[in-house]
Each structure stands twice: as C-alpha cells, then as structure tokens.
Amino acid sequence: MNYKRKIRVREMTVLQESHLEIIQSTFNNLVDAKYRKGVKEHGGNLWKVKSSKILDFAIDEAIDQVVYLLTLKQQLYEFNK
C-alpha cells in the first residue's frame, strides 16, 4: 500500500530537520514494539479482522487516549499551582 500524498515542501532549518528525525525514529521504534506486542497478545493478522471490530477497537483506544490526556492535564495543572 502506498498512501503518498502531494505536500508542499518548505526548506527547514538544521534544528527542525534534527527534531523531525528524532520524532520519526522514536515513532518507528514505538510502532514496531507496539505491533509486535499486539501480534504476541492477539495473534496478529489485523487485516483479517472485520472492519466493524477494528472500528470498535479504535473507539476504545480513542477513549483511553482522552482519559490519559485529561488526567495528564489535571496533573500538570496541579503541579503548576
């Protein structure tokens, strides 16, 4: 699958390029570990799972993410009082 889309490319500073490389490297490492953990826990082959089930999984993950973000926001607020 190739999901390339056209984007306008602007030149970036050396610091911006470095920051982007760190983000990409970190993301690649995290997604690799998460994917492998999922295969170990659930057997893998996500592409064979029904779309409706994947949607349910995604909604559950989105809910978890909001809970984590709101908790973090509350913790930061409490910390900065």
ChimeraX attribute file (.defattr): number of C-alpha atoms within 10 A of each C-alpha:
attribute: neighborCount
match mode: 1-to-1
recipient: residues
	/A:1	3
	/A:2	4
	/A:3	5
	/A:4	6
	/A:5	6
	/A:6	6
	/A:7	6
	/A:8	5
	/A:9	6
	/A:10	6
	/A:11	7
	/A:12	10
	/A:13	9
	/A:14	9
	/A:15	9
	/A:16	11
	/A:17	12
	/A:18	12
	/A:19	12
	/A:20	13
	/A:21	12
	/A:22	12
	/A:23	12
	/A:24	12
	/A:25	11
	/A:26	12
	/A:27	12
	/A:28	12
	/A:29	11
	/A:30	11
	/A:31	11
	/A:32	12
	/A:33	12
	/A:34	12
	/A:35	13
	/A:36	13
	/A:37	13
	/A:38	14
	/A:39	13
	/A:40	10
	/A:41	9
	/A:42	10
	/A:43	10
	/A:44	14
	/A:45	9
	/A:46	13
	/A:47	8
	/A:48	8
	/A:49	10
	/A:50	9
	/A:51	11
	/A:52	9
	/A:53	10
	/A:54	14
	/A:55	11
	/A:56	11
	/A:57	11
	/A:58	12
	/A:59	12
	/A:60	11
	/A:61	12
	/A:62	12
	/A:63	11
	/A:64	12
	/A:65	12
	/A:66	11
	/A:67	12
	/A:68	12
	/A:69	12
	/A:70	12
	/A:71	12
	/A:72	12
	/A:73	12
	/A:74	12
	/A:75	11
	/A:76	11
	/A:77	10
	/A:78	9
	/A:79	8
	/A:80	7
	/A:81	5
